[in-house]
């Protein structure tokens, strides 16, 4: 087995551990916290090691693999991707973190009209409303569009930044 194959094997085994053992990384990406994860209904049952908590998921929730060995996804009972879990299990470099998804968010797209960027509001990761469109050369327009989207979300969904809000 080559060195590269050995590392890939370790990473795949790490992914299998996350899938089979119901693990949540101890490192939680901003703006979420461990408290956010618990508000989502995930019960922390113990500490496995420096990288992971053991846990119990709400009924119907599961962890599914991504196309690559270092990412898995936490899916709720309705099929929504609630979080992304990163775990690099190579012997020379281990790391793990969880990035929790909010239902509503802000993203930038440039595929709607060539030469422009559109600031959009997303719902479950999909574009739901175009808020602002600017030329690719308009650097200031990014901030304008982002502020407009924040204002719009604040009007519609006061707790839109909270990853545990609005999913039910």
LUMTOR-534654 format. One record per residue: residue in three letters; y negated, z negated, x of N, C-alpha, C in turn. Coordinates in pm, whole numbers, plus 32768, in hexadecimal, padded with zeros to 4 digits. Each point is the difference from the previous one (the first is absolute). Layout:
% residues N
ALAYZXYZXYZX/...
This chain:
% residues 168
UNK8075800080557F8B80007FAB7F848000805A/UNK7FA3805A7FE37F858007804F7FA57F8B7FDE/UNK7F9D7FE980547F9E7F967FEB7FB780167F7B/UNK7FD6807B7FE47FB980207F83805A7FE67F87/UNK80808023800C805E7FE97F9280177F6A7FEA/UNK80037FB3806D800F7F6F7FF67F8A7FC47FB3/UNK7F88802980217F887FCB7FBD800380267F6C/UNK801D807E7FE28006802D7F7480687FAF7FB3/UNK80717FE4803F80697FB07FC27FCE7F747FE1/UNK7FB77FC3805E7FC97F7B7FE97F9D80027F8C/UNK7FAC80677FFA7F9E80097F94804680127F79/UNK806880517FFA804B80127F8480447F7E7FD6/UNK80397FB88061803D7F7E7FE17F987F9E7FCC/UNK7F87800580377F947FAB7FCE7FDE80217F6F/UNK7FFA80827FE17FE580287F76806F7FCE7FA3/UNK807D800B802D80707FD07FAE7FF87F697FE9/UNK7FD17FB580647FED7F6F7FEE7F9C7FE47F92/UNK7F8E804780047F987FEC7F99803980237F77/UNK804C806B7FF78037802C7F7F80687F9E7FCA/UNK80527FCA805680717FB07FD07FE27F6B7FF4/UNK7F9D7FCE804B7FEB7F7080067F897FCE7FAF/UNK7FB880577FB97F8B7FD87FB37F9D7FB48057/UNK7FC68049805E7FA27FC780607F7380337FE4/UNK7FA07FA880147F7280237FF97FC27FD68085/UNK7FB7805C80427FBF7FDA807E7F9E7F8C7FED/UNK7FF77FAD80647FA27F907FFE7F71802F8012/UNK7FEF807280427F7B803980147FDC80567F87/UNK7F947FDB7FBD7FD480437F857F7D8048801B/UNK7FFA80827FDF7F87804F80187F907FDD7FA0/UNK7F86800080367F877FE67FB27FF480667F90/UNK7FD47FDF7F887FC57F817FD880657F9D7FC6/UNK807F8022800080657FA87FC7801B7F89805B/UNK803C7F9B7FC780297F888049808C7FD97FCF/UNK80397F9B803C80807FCE7FCF7FF27FD27F6F/UNK7F8E7FC67FDE7FE77FD67F76800380797FA0/UNK7FCA8071802C800380797FAE809080297FE4/UNK80527FFC8067808D80257FF080447FA37F9C/UNK7FE27F818007803C7FA07FA27FCC80167F72/UNK7F8080267FF17FC9801F7F7A8044807B7FC4/UNK803480578054804880767FD0808A7FDB7FC8/UNK80287F84801380817FD17FCD806D7FF78069/UNK7FDC8019807D80617FF7806C80077F6E802D/UNK80787FCA800380137F748028802D7FFC8091/UNK7FB07FC1805680257FEC808D80657F8E8003/UNK8078801C8035806A7F9B7FFF80197FC28089/UNK7FC9803B806980167FC880857FC6805A806B/UNK800F7FD3807B7FD3804C8074807A802C804E/UNK800F8083801080718035804B7FE77FF58096/UNK7F89802B802B7FDB7FFF808F7F69800F800B/UNK7FCE802480757F70800F80137FC480727FAE/UNK8053805E7FD67FCD80777FBB80107FFD7F68/UNK80687FBC7FCD8023800F7F7380137F7D7FB5/UNK7FDB80067F7F80277F9C7F9D807880387FB4/UNK80597FA87FD4806280277F9C7FC07FE97F78/UNK802C804B7F9C7FBD7FF57F7F805A802A7F8D/UNK7FD07FE57F89803F80307F857F9880557FB9/UNK802A80757FD07FA7805A7FBA80087FEB7F6A/UNK7F9780257FB880097FFE7F6D8073805B7FD2/UNK80347FE57F8B806E804F7FCB7FDB80957FFB/UNK805B805380337FEC80907FFD7FB680398078/UNK7FCB7FAA80587FBA803080778066801C806E/UNK7FDE805E8057805C8021806D7FB2803A8076/UNK80417FFF80737FCA80408077804E80808015/UNK7FB7806E80158041808280177FD280378087/UNK8056805080407FDB803880827F9D80737FF3/UNK7FB48016806A7FAC8077800A8051806B8049/UNK7FC0806E801D8043806A804C80117FDB8094/UNK7FB17FA1802F80097FD5808C80387F74800B/UNK80307FD9807680457F80800E7FA57F858005/UNK7F7E8011800F7FAA7F8B800F7FB97FD57F81/UNK800D804B7F937FBB7FDF7F8480627FF27F8D/UNK7FE67F9F7FAB80457FF37F807F947FE47F98/UNK8025800F7F817FA07FED7F9480347F9A7F9C/UNK7FA77FAB7FD180217F9F7F997FDA803D7F79/UNK806580127FAA7FEF80437F8080157F9B7F8F/UNK7FA380017F9D800F7FA37F90805C803A7F96/UNK80187FB37F97806180297F997FD6807F7FB6/UNK7F7F802380057FD0807A7FBE7FFE8078805D/UNK802C7FEC807D8004806D80617F8180128050/UNK7FA27FA27FF67F838007804C80147FCC808E/UNK7FC68045806180067FD1808A7F977F938011/UNK802D7F85800A7FA57F8E80087FD97FDC808E/UNK8053802980627FE07FE1808C804E805C805D/UNK7FCC800C807980458046806D80207F988069/UNK807B80048034802D7FA18064801D804C8082/UNK7FBF7FD6806B8016803C808480537F9F8053/UNK806780358042804E7FAE805E802E80598072/UNK7FCE7FE28075802D8044807A805F7F9F8046/UNK807E8027800580697FA6803080308021808D/UNK7FB780558048802A802380887FFB7F848059/UNK805F7FF4805A800B7F8880537F837FE88056/UNK7FBA806880247F8C7FF380597F7E7FEB7FB4/UNK8004800E7F7B7F847FF77FB380247FE57F6E/UNK7FF97F837FD6801B7FE07F747F7E7FDB7FBB/UNK7FF5802C7F857F8A7FE27FAF802680147F6E/UNK7FC07FB57FA9801680107F707F837FD57FB7/UNK7FDF80497F957F927FD97FA7801780407F78/UNK7FBE7FC87F9D800680367F787F7480257FD5/UNK7FF180727FC27F81802F7FC8801480097F69/UNK7FBB7FA97FB8800E7FF87F6F7F9F80627FBE/UNK802F804A7F9D7FAD80627FBB7FBB7FC47F87/UNK7F81801E7FF07FBA7FE37F83801A80737FA0/UNK7FFC7FE37F7F8015806D7FA07F918068800B/UNK7F857FD380097F8D805B80087FC98000808C/UNK7FD28073802D7FCA800A80877FA18075800C/UNK7FD68017807B7FA1806B8020803C80528071/UNK7FF680837FF58035805780677FA480788011/UNK80158048806D7FB4807A801B805F80767FFE/UNK7FD7806A7FBE804F807B7FFB7FA980758028/UNK803A806180427FB58079801C8046807D7FCC/UNK806D7FEF7FB8804880757FD17FC9803B7F7E/UNK7FA67FBC7FBB7FCD80347F827FA9807B8013/UNK7FA97FFE80657FA3806E80187FED800C8097/UNK80258073803B7FF1800E80927F707FE5802C/UNK7FF27FB8806E7F7B7FE080357FC27F847FC4/UNK804A7FBB7FA87FCA7F867FC580687F908006/UNK7FCF7F877FF680547F8A7FEE7FDD7FC47F7A/UNK80647FCF7FBA7FE87FBC7F81802C7F70800C/UNK7FAC7FA57FD380247F747FF7803C7FED7F76/UNK807A7FC97FFC80467FF37F80802D7F717FEA/UNK800E7FDF7F8180407F837FD9809280207FE9/UNK80577FAC8036808F80147FEF803A7F967FA3/UNK806680267FB8804C7FA67FAB809280128028/UNK803B7F9780368089800580348010806D8069/UNK7F9A801380528004805F806E7FDF808F7FDA/UNK7FED801C7F817FE180887FD27F6C800A7FDB/UNK7FC48073801A7F7480177FDE7FEE7FF57F69/UNK7FA27FAA7FD47FE67FF37F717F72802B7FDB/UNK7FA47FFD80627F7580267FE37FB980278081/UNK7FBD80737FFD7FAA802780717F787FC17FE9/UNK7FD37FB280627F837FB67FF27F8C80468044/UNK801B804080717F94803A8050803B806E8058/UNK7FB9806E800E802A806B80597F8E801E8060/UNK80258014807E7F9B801A80678032806B805F/UNK7FA5803A804980228061806880447FB78072/UNK805B8044804680427FC280727F9C7FDB806D/UNK7F8B803F80007F987FE280647FA87F8A7FDA/UNK800B7FCE7F847FAC7F947FCE803F7F798020/UNK7FE27FCD8076803B7F82802D7FD47F8B7FA8/UNK7F8380007FD57FCB7F947FAB80457FFD7F78/UNK803080747FD3803E800A7F7D807C7FAB7FF1/UNK80457FE3806E80767FAB7FF87FDA7F777FC8/UNK7F977FC580387FD57F7B7FD37FCF80057F70/UNK7FB880697FDD7FCE800E7F77807680067F9F/UNK80618055801D8075800E7FA980507F807FF6/UNK80127FBC8070804B7F837FFF7FBB7F977FAA/UNK7F7B7FF2800F7FB47F9F7FAF800880247F6B/UNK7FF780817FE28009802B7F7480897FDD7FC4/UNK80688017804D80877FE17FD080127F697FEF/UNK7FCE7FB2805E80087F6D7FF37FB77FD17F83/UNK7F8880347FEA7FB27FDA7F8A804C80247F80/UNK803980767FFD804A802D7F8980797FA67FE8/UNK804B7FE2806980747FA87FEF7FD57F737FD9/UNK7F927FCF80397FCF7F7B7FD97FDC7FFB7F6C/UNK7FCC806E7FCB7FDE80067F71807D80037FA9/UNK80668049802B807880117FAE80687F938014/UNK80137FD4807C806B7FA380237FCB7F9A8064/UNK7FCE7F937FCF7FBE7F9D805480587FD28075/UNK80837FF57FEC805B7FCF8068804E80718044/UNK7FC780788007804980748035802B7FEE8090/UNK7FBD7FAC804D80257FEB808D807A7FA4800F/UNK80247FB97F9880707FA180038083804B7FEC/UNK805780048067807E804A7FF5805E7FCC7F93/UNK7FEA7F887FCE80587FCB7F997FCC801E7F72/UNK7F8B803D7FF47FC280167F7C802080897FC5/UNK800780047F7C8004807B7FAE8083804C8001/UNK80687FD0803C807D804D8004804F7FF67F7D/UNK7FF37F947FBA804E7FEE7F827FB080317F8A/
